[in-house]
């Protein structure tokens, strides 16, 4: 039996990168999400938490990879990210926090 995830457990943190900052001009916000999160639940949760209208949810799975740092192989852990498109004119202020 799968245990139920709480409303806030699905969204781990906002992703603030150069690319995600550029996407915010197109009403898109990027979040790091739980590995078991899906589009339907994410849409519902984000609408409930931030009180906005979500038009689209895209999910990207970043795979675990290895990179060389100072001559050593280092494991970069993979994660799941969600790109949420909001209705025109709406936005989420990521600086306030949940």
C-alpha positions as CSV (number, residue, x, y, z in Angstrom):
1,X,0.0,0.0,0.0
2,X,1.4,3.4,-1.0
3,X,1.3,6.1,1.7
4,X,-0.4,9.4,0.9
5,X,1.8,12.4,0.3
6,X,0.8,15.6,2.0
7,X,0.0,18.7,-0.1
8,X,3.4,20.4,0.6
9,X,5.5,17.1,0.3
10,X,5.2,17.0,-3.5
11,X,6.9,20.4,-4.1
12,X,10.4,20.3,-2.7
13,X,11.8,23.7,-3.7
14,X,11.7,26.3,-6.5
15,X,14.5,26.0,-9.0
16,X,16.3,29.3,-9.6
17,X,18.6,29.1,-12.5
18,X,19.4,31.3,-15.4
19,X,17.1,29.3,-17.7
20,X,14.2,29.2,-15.2
21,X,14.5,33.0,-14.7
22,X,14.2,33.5,-18.5
23,X,11.1,31.2,-18.5
24,X,9.4,33.4,-15.9
25,X,8.9,36.0,-18.6
26,X,6.6,33.5,-20.3
27,X,4.5,32.9,-17.1
28,X,6.5,29.7,-16.3
29,X,7.8,28.7,-12.9
30,X,10.2,25.8,-12.2
31,X,10.0,23.6,-9.1
32,X,12.0,20.6,-7.9
33,X,9.3,18.0,-7.1
34,X,9.0,14.6,-5.4
35,X,9.9,11.6,-7.5
36,X,6.4,10.2,-7.2
37,X,4.6,13.4,-8.1
38,X,2.4,13.5,-11.2
39,X,0.9,16.3,-13.4
40,X,-2.6,16.0,-12.1
41,X,-1.6,16.2,-8.4
42,X,0.9,19.0,-9.0
43,X,-1.7,21.1,-10.8
44,X,-4.1,20.7,-7.9
45,X,-1.5,21.3,-5.2
46,X,0.0,24.4,-6.8
47,X,-3.5,25.9,-7.4
48,X,-4.4,25.2,-3.7
49,X,-1.1,26.5,-2.2
50,X,-0.5,29.6,-4.3
51,X,-4.1,30.4,-5.3
52,X,-3.3,30.7,-9.1
53,X,-4.7,29.1,-12.2
54,X,-2.4,26.5,-13.8
55,X,-2.8,26.1,-17.6
56,X,-0.1,23.4,-18.2
57,X,2.4,21.2,-16.3
58,X,5.5,19.7,-17.9
59,X,7.6,17.2,-16.0
60,X,11.3,16.6,-16.7
61,X,13.3,13.7,-15.1
62,X,17.0,14.7,-14.6
63,X,19.0,11.5,-14.6
64,X,21.9,10.8,-12.1
65,X,25.2,11.5,-13.8
66,X,28.9,11.6,-13.1
67,X,31.1,14.6,-13.5
68,X,34.8,15.1,-13.1
69,X,35.8,17.7,-10.4
70,X,39.5,18.3,-9.6
71,X,40.4,14.9,-11.2
72,X,37.8,12.9,-9.2
73,X,34.6,11.4,-10.5
74,X,31.7,12.9,-8.5
75,X,28.1,11.6,-8.6
76,X,25.5,14.3,-9.3
77,X,22.2,13.1,-8.0
78,X,19.2,13.2,-10.4
79,X,15.8,14.7,-9.6
80,X,12.4,15.4,-11.0
81,X,11.5,19.0,-12.0
82,X,8.1,20.5,-13.0
83,X,7.7,23.5,-15.3
84,X,4.4,25.1,-14.4
85,X,2.7,27.5,-16.9
86,X,0.3,30.0,-15.3
87,X,-2.7,31.8,-16.7
88,X,-1.7,35.2,-18.3
89,X,-1.4,38.0,-15.7
90,X,-0.8,35.7,-12.8
91,X,2.5,35.0,-11.0
92,X,4.0,33.3,-8.0
93,X,6.4,35.4,-5.8
94,X,9.1,32.8,-5.0
95,X,10.9,35.2,-2.5
96,X,8.1,35.0,0.1
97,X,8.3,31.2,0.6
98,X,5.5,28.8,1.7
